[in-house]
Amino acid sequence: VQRVSVVLLVAVRPLSLSTSGTKAVEGSEAFRMSLLAEDLEHFLRRGYLVIPGCSNAELHETIRSRASAIAETGPNATTLLGDYVLPAIPELSDVLSSSPVHEALKSILGEEYLLHGHRHLHVSSTQEQMWHKDSYWGFRRVRHHRPRWCMLLYYPQETTLDMGPTHVLAGTQYWTIDSETLWHGEDILTDSSGSPLSMFVQGSQMERQRKLKEAEQQFLGPSRASLLAQDVSLTVPAGSCILMHYDLFHRAGFRAKEDSPTRFMFKFQFIRTREPSALAQQDQDSLAPLSPSSCCSSGSISPRTPPSPSFDIKQEIEMDDAGAFKAMDLRKHRRQLRRTCPWPATGSPDVAVEAARVGDAVLGNLLEPVLADVRAWLGGISHPCANAPDIFADTAASEVEEGLQALRHAGSCCFCDEGSCSHFGEVLPGVTDEVMLVATVYRLARSPGRAWLALLCGLTRGSEALSRACAYGLAAAGPRATSVLIPLLSHVNLRVRSLASIALGECSLPSNELLKSFEDALGREEMWSWASANLLQALSCLAARARALGNHLLCERCVEICLPYLRPTSTMNLVLENACLVVLMSGFPGGSIAEEALDCLHRISLHSGDVYAQVFALEILQRHAQTMLAKGPAPQRTLGKISQLGRCLCLTPSKKQALSCVIPGRCLRQVPSEKQVLSDIIP
């Protein structure tokens, strides 16, 4: 009963799609769809969308039966299968290329999004997971608030509660936990018991539910957890897909009984490869902030949703002295609903949805500074204070002090040298408030004066949580933050250097001087270190921005900087993958550097032990070949290199032998041959 009550908090319905052009026809290329403004806003606020599956029930049943056949071969079958789900079940390509999936991905990630090489078949079990954010296939990266990465979850069968559905903690994609002391790449919440960090929750069903609820409350605050986030159970029809922000907290549910039907879920990852471009005015208007009540917590927007009763959020929710929301009297709210709502007041999902709408209003209040930045970035809109006039020094000092006061209030900290601190009486007790911190730094970032400079103090002298939040704030501060961030690339502290590089990648306009700073910083770091990976991650953002600005010389410069890192490695290597990402985001410009980069990518595609770097290299070479063929006859040397790319997509004999015990031989024979690969590249 307790579990069902959690699920009834939110009803899940498919997203709305706007259609234009010809009449909808199954599989018709002329049938164009795009996300409505409400759906995009829901994704930004809640972190997920439900994409309805196509009506081809036979396709979904075929995929389900093949997944079942693989799972029945042994308990470790899906682990052994790993990333090779597409060769094993080729029909999955029809799902990924369907119009609803493609248009939803394009709306969030832009044109030319890329399917990453990591994908997995997940099978439900009797174990229940703790809330977590996924690692980057085992690695740790600085997470993006702006939608640069997404997950797509596909369910070939109808998924019910007893099958152990996926749960998402809707609305938590912009907040996270400290991770510098963790050895793994996942961000995992913990309960208040102090038990060792674990991906799985132990104990009886009641104990597990208590631990999950404690983890939510410890993360968001006891009085705010139910208002800021909802435990949404993804019970969806067969063929549905969930488009999810990469950094949304989620978990796997558990099968209620041993004989309950198995829930199969295919996970895919997608990457943005182009920087958003400036939108037309009517499209910018569609990114304007919507009222929280217009974004139903169900995962979709429906014009048939009954109107909300009159409700004054300011009267119901108060702030305490620490800036935290006090608990709302939901019993009083329910009494109000009984008087004004046409729906039943007790045990009704509609009441739960309305209560979730109240939480959406609270969430919108705290998230609006973040959402304003993400909306502007998606619309290619410049920072509102990019051309702010200079102000007098004394005024600037006063504003910076105001910014420091705001950070002290939100972050329970001060920035004074030890032994000379005068703020101990002002420091707030307790743990850093991640929610208030993120809201505060984004407000400072978009302030017209100089209060945003206080973020530098937080980045360089704050705790891990404060430094991380201030880096996001500086990324949102726009190009004006470039000059103060560049010196931090040589800071003595690794955390400061890494966060400063990521902030520079997000906020700066590329220039020769800035790229020279990145080149010098890479020269100071160990070649295959985490700091180098972060610098290259930031450089990929600068490369994408240079391409969006049409500056091919700067794109070529970005590729030149990452050339020393474009070499095959024997194992998975995040530095190599990010170096390939730089080339991909640059659009692979021409010039003298192109031939050398082409040789490097060719060697990576054939000989690297990092399969994800191989995917990047293959994608770059494919796009390069298509571009050259579109311009005219391609040089024979280029076509000669492209002709060997089939080996990257085909399974090696040893891998085929290893997978033969879990994948039917007929499926293995359907892996694309070199000729089939080339037919997609060369006419």
Residue pairs with C-beta under 8 A, 6 or more apart in sequence:
2 206
2 209
3 161
3 205
3 209
4 161
6 209
6 231
6 233
7 161
7 231
7 233
7 235
8 349
8 352
9 230
9 231
9 232
9 352
9 355
9 356
10 170
10 230
10 232
10 297
10 298
10 299
10 352
10 353
10 356
11 298
11 349
11 352
11 353
12 50
12 232
12 233
12 234
12 235
12 236
12 298
12 299
13 50
13 298
13 299
13 300
13 302
14 50
14 51
14 52
14 240
14 299
14 300
15 35
15 36
15 39
15 42
15 49
15 50
15 51
15 52
15 104
15 299
15 300
15 301
16 36
16 38
16 39
16 300
16 301
16 302
17 33
17 34
17 35
17 36
17 39
17 100
17 103
18 33
18 34
18 35
18 36
19 31
19 32
19 33
20 32
21 30
21 31
21 32
22 28
22 30
22 31
23 31
24 31
25 31
26 54
26 55
26 56
31 99
32 99
32 103
33 99
33 100
33 103
34 103
34 106
34 107
35 43
35 49
35 103
35 104
35 107
35 108
36 301
37 286
37 287
37 288
37 290
38 290
38 294
38 295
38 301
39 49
39 300
39 301
40 107
40 108
40 286
40 287
41 289
41 290
41 294
41 295
42 49
42 295
42 296
42 299
42 300
42 301
43 49
43 108
43 147
43 243
43 245
44 147
44 371
44 374
44 375
45 171
45 292
45 295
45 360
45 363
45 364
45 367
45 371
46 170
46 171
46 295
46 297
46 299
46 360
47 168
47 170
47 171
47 172
47 173
47 244
47 245
47 247
47 248
48 168
48 170
48 232
48 242
48 243
48 244
48 245
48 248
48 299
49 104
49 242
49 243
49 244
49 299
49 300
50 234
50 236
50 240
50 241
50 242
50 299
50 300
51 100
51 101
51 104
51 240
51 241
51 242
51 243
52 100
52 237
52 239
52 240
53 60
53 95
53 237
53 238
53 239
53 240
53 241
54 95
54 98
54 100
54 239
56 94
56 239
57 238
57 239
59 91
59 94
59 95
59 239
60 156
60 157
60 238
60 239
61 156
61 238
62 91
63 89
63 91
63 92
63 95
63 156
63 266
64 156
64 157
64 238
64 264
66 88
66 89
66 91
66 664
66 667
67 89
67 121
67 123
67 156
67 264
67 266
68 262
68 264
69 664
70 77
70 78
70 81
70 88
70 121
70 662
70 663
71 77
71 78
71 121
71 123
71 262
71 264
73 661
73 662
74 80
74 661
74 662
77 662
78 120
78 121
78 122
78 123
80 658
80 659
80 661
80 662
81 88
81 121
81 659
81 662
81 663
82 120
83 117
83 118
83 119
83 120
83 611
84 651
84 655
84 659
84 663
85 92
85 119
85 120
85 121
85 266
86 92
86 93
86 119
87 651
87 663
87 667
87 668
87 670
87 671
88 659
88 662
88 663
88 667
88 668
89 667
90 667
90 670
92 154
92 266
95 101
95 154
95 239
95 241
96 115
96 152
96 268
100 241
101 152
101 241
101 243
104 243
105 113
105 150
105 152
105 243
105 270
106 113
108 147
108 150
108 243
109 147
109 148
109 150
109 270
109 271
109 272
110 272
110 273
110 274
110 276
111 274
112 273
112 274
112 623
113 270
113 271
113 272
113 273
114 270
114 271
114 273
114 584
114 619
115 268
115 269
115 270
116 268
116 269
116 270
116 271
116 612
116 615
117 611
117 612
117 614
117 615
117 616
118 137
118 269
118 612
119 266
119 267
119 268
119 269
120 266
120 267
121 264
121 265
121 266
121 267
122 252
122 264
122 265
122 266
122 267
123 262
123 263
123 264
123 265
124 163
124 164
124 165
124 252
124 253
124 254
124 255
124 262
124 263
124 264
124 265
125 164
125 252
125 254
125 255
126 164
126 254
126 255
126 258
127 200
127 252
127 254
128 164
128 200
128 201
128 208
128 212
128 251
128 252
128 253
128 254
129 199
129 200
129 201
129 251
129 252
129 253
130 188
130 189
130 190
130 198
130 199
130 200
130 201
130 211
130 212
130 215
130 251
131 169
131 188
131 189
131 212
131 215
131 216
131 219
131 249
131 250
131 251
132 186
132 187
132 188
132 189
132 199
132 249
132 250
132 251
133 143
133 176
133 186
133 187
133 246
133 247
133 248
133 249
133 250
134 151
134 185
134 186
134 246
135 184
135 185
135 186
136 185
136 574
137 572
137 612
138 184
138 185
138 572
139 185
139 533
139 572
139 574
140 179
140 182
140 185
140 530
141 185
141 533
141 534
141 537
141 574
142 471
142 498
142 499
142 502
142 534
142 537
143 176
143 246
143 247
144 246
144 247
144 506
145 173
145 174
145 247
145 370
145 373
145 374
145 472
145 475
146 373
146 374
146 377
146 378
146 506
147 245
147 272
147 374
147 378
148 271
148 272
149 246
149 247
149 269
149 270
149 271
149 272
150 243
150 244
150 245
150 246
150 269
150 270
151 242
151 243
151 244
151 245
151 246
151 267
151 268
151 269
151 270
152 241
152 242
152 243
152 244
152 267
152 268
152 269
152 270
153 166
153 234
153 241
153 242
153 244
153 265
153 266
153 267
154 240
154 241
154 265
154 266
154 268
155 234
155 236
155 238
155 239
155 240
155 241
155 242
155 263
155 264
155 265
156 238
156 239
156 264
156 266
157 238
157 261
157 263
157 264
158 236
158 237
158 238
159 165
159 234
159 235
159 236
159 240
159 263
159 265
160 235
160 261
161 233
161 235
161 253
161 256
162 255
162 256
162 257
162 260
162 261
163 255
163 260
163 261
163 262
163 263
164 252
164 253
164 254
164 255
164 256
164 260
164 263
165 233
165 234
165 235
165 236
165 253
165 263
166 233
166 234
166 242
166 250
166 251
166 252
166 253
166 265
167 231
167 232
167 233
167 234
167 250
167 251
167 252
167 253
168 232
168 234
168 242
168 244
168 248
168 249
168 250
169 216
169 229
169 230
169 231
169 232
169 248
169 249
169 250
169 251
170 229
170 230
170 232
170 248
170 297
171 228
171 229
171 230
171 359
171 360
171 363
171 367
172 219
172 220
172 228
172 229
172 248
172 249
173 245
173 246
173 247
173 248
173 249
174 247
174 367
174 370
174 438
175 219
175 220
175 434
175 435
175 438
176 187
176 247
176 434
176 468
177 187
177 188
177 189
177 219
177 434
178 463
178 464
178 465
179 187
179 464
180 464
180 495
182 197
186 199
187 249
188 197
188 198
188 199
189 215
189 216
189 218
189 219
189 249
190 197
190 215
190 218
191 210
191 211
191 212
191 214
191 215
191 218
192 214
192 217
192 218
193 211
193 214
201 208
201 211
201 212
202 208
203 211
212 231
212 251
213 225
216 225
216 229
216 231
217 225
219 225
219 434
220 228
220 229
220 435
221 324
221 325
221 433
221 435
222 327
223 324
223 325
223 326
223 327
224 324
224 325
224 362
224 435
226 330
226 359
227 317
227 325
227 328
227 358
227 359
227 362
227 363
228 359
228 362
228 363
228 366
228 435
229 249
229 359
229 363
230 297
230 356
230 359
232 297
232 299
233 253
234 242
236 242
244 250
246 269
255 262
255 263
271 581
273 544
273 584
273 585
274 544
274 547
274 548
274 585
275 380
275 541
275 544
275 545
275 547
275 548
276 377
276 378
276 379
276 380
276 548
277 380
277 548
278 379
278 380
278 381
279 287
279 379
279 380
279 381
283 379
284 379
284 381
287 375
287 376
287 378
287 379
288 375
289 368
289 371
289 372
289 375
291 364
292 357
292 360
292 361
292 363
292 364
292 365
293 308
293 357
293 360
293 361
294 301
295 301
295 360
295 364
296 302
296 305
296 353
296 357
297 353
297 356
297 357
297 359
297 360
298 353
306 342
306 343
306 350
308 354
308 357
309 336
309 337
309 340
309 341
309 354
310 340
311 333
311 336
311 358
313 358
313 361
313 362
313 365
316 328
316 329
316 332
316 333
316 358
317 325
317 326
317 328
317 362
318 325
318 326
319 325
319 326
320 326
322 409
322 428
322 430
322 433
323 409
323 410
323 433
323 436
324 433
324 436
325 362
328 358
330 355
333 355
333 358
334 345
334 351
334 355
337 343
337 345
337 351
337 354
338 345
341 350
341 351
341 354
343 350
343 351
344 350
344 351
345 351
364 371
366 435
366 436
366 438
366 439
367 439
369 439
369 442
369 443
369 445
369 446
370 438
370 439
370 442
372 442
372 446
373 442
373 445
373 446
373 476
375 381
376 382
376 383
376 384
380 548
382 478
383 446
383 476
383 477
383 478
383 479
383 480
384 446
384 448
385 446
385 447
385 448
385 478
385 480
386 478
386 479
386 480
388 448
388 449
388 480
391 399
391 449
391 450
395 449
395 450
396 449
396 450
396 453
399 447
399 449
399 450
399 451
399 453
400 450
400 451
400 453
400 454
401 454
402 451
402 454
403 444
403 447
403 451
403 452
403 453
403 454
403 455
404 415
404 454
404 457
406 440
406 443
406 444
406 451
406 454
407 413
407 415
407 437
407 440
407 441
407 444
407 454
407 455
407 457
407 458
407 462
407 466
407 470
408 414
408 415
408 423
408 426
408 427
408 428
409 428
409 440
410 433
410 436
410 437
410 439
410 440
411 432
411 433
411 437
411 440
411 458
411 462
411 463
411 465
411 466
411 469
412 427
412 428
412 429
412 430
412 431
412 432
412 433
413 427
413 432
413 462
413 463
413 466
414 421
414 423
414 424
414 426
414 427
415 457
415 458
415 461
415 462
416 422
416 423
432 463
432 465
432 466
434 465
434 469
437 465
437 466
437 469
438 469
438 472
440 469
441 455
441 458
441 469
441 470
441 472
441 473
441 476
442 472
442 473
442 476
444 451
444 452
444 454
444 455
444 473
445 452
445 455
445 473
445 474
445 475
445 476
445 477
445 478
446 476
446 477
452 473
452 474
452 477
452 480
452 481
453 484
455 470
455 473
455 474
455 477
456 470
456 474
456 484
457 470
458 466
458 467
458 469
458 470
458 473
459 467
459 470
459 471
459 474
459 488
459 496
459 499
459 500
459 503
460 467
460 488
460 491
460 493
460 496
462 470
464 495
467 495
467 496
467 499
468 499
470 499
471 499
471 500
471 502
471 503
472 503
474 481
474 485
474 500
474 503
474 507
475 481
475 502
475 503
475 505
475 506
475 507
476 506
476 507
477 507
478 507
479 507
479 508
479 509
481 503
481 507
481 508
482 504
482 507
482 508
482 509
482 514
485 500
485 503
485 504
485 507
485 508
486 504
486 514
486 517
488 496
488 497
488 500
489 497
489 500
489 501
489 504
489 517
489 518
489 520
489 521
489 535
490 497
490 521
490 524
491 497
491 500
494 530
494 531
497 521
497 531
497 534
498 530
498 531
498 534
501 518
501 521
501 531
501 534
501 535
501 537
501 538
502 534
502 537
502 538
504 514
504 518
504 538
504 542
505 537
505 538
505 539
505 540
505 541
505 542
506 538
506 541
508 514
508 542
508 545
509 545
509 549
510 542
510 543
510 545
510 546
510 549
510 551
510 554
510 558
511 554
512 554
512 557
514 542
515 539
515 542
515 554
515 557
515 558
515 561
518 535
518 538
518 539
518 542
518 561
519 561
521 535
522 532
522 535
522 536
522 561
525 531
525 532
525 535
526 532
527 564
527 565
527 575
528 573
528 575
529 575
530 574
532 565
532 575
533 574
533 575
533 578
536 562
536 565
536 575
536 578
536 579
536 581
536 582
537 578
537 581
539 558
539 561
539 562
539 578
539 582
540 578
540 581
540 582
540 584
540 585
541 585
542 554
542 558
543 554
543 555
543 558
543 559
543 582
543 583
543 585
543 586
544 585
544 586
546 554
546 555
546 558
546 586
547 555
547 585
547 586
547 587
547 589
552 589
552 590
552 591
553 591
555 586
555 587
555 589
556 586
556 589
556 590
556 591
556 593
556 594
558 582
558 586
559 582
559 583
559 586
559 588
559 589
559 593
559 594
559 597
560 593
561 582
562 579
562 582
562 583
563 593
563 596
563 597
563 600
565 575
565 576
565 578
565 579
566 576
566 579
566 580
566 583
566 597
566 600
566 601
566 604
567 576
567 600
567 603
567 604
568 603
568 604
568 607
568 608
568 609
568 610
569 576
569 608
569 609
569 610
569 613
570 609
571 609
571 610
572 609
572 610
572 611
572 612
573 610
573 613
576 604
576 608
576 610
576 613
577 610
577 612
577 613
577 616
580 601
580 604
580 613
580 616
580 617
580 620
581 616
583 597
583 601
583 616
583 620
584 616
584 619
584 620
584 623
587 623
588 594
588 597
588 620
588 623
588 624
588 627
598 621
598 624
598 638
598 641
601 617
601 620
601 621
602 617
602 621
602 641
602 644
604 610
604 613
604 614
604 617
605 614
605 617
605 618
605 621
605 645
605 647
605 648
606 644
606 647
606 648
608 614
608 617
614 648
615 648
617 648
618 645
618 648
618 649
621 641
621 642
621 645
622 642
622 645
622 680
622 681
624 638
625 634
625 638
625 639
625 642
625 681
625 682
626 681
628 634
628 635
628 638
629 682
629 683
639 682
642 678
642 681
642 682
643 674
643 678
644 674
645 674
645 677
645 678
645 681
646 672
646 673
646 674
646 675
646 676
646 677
646 678
647 674
649 671
649 672
649 677
650 671
650 672
650 673
650 674
651 659
651 668
651 671
656 668
659 668
660 668
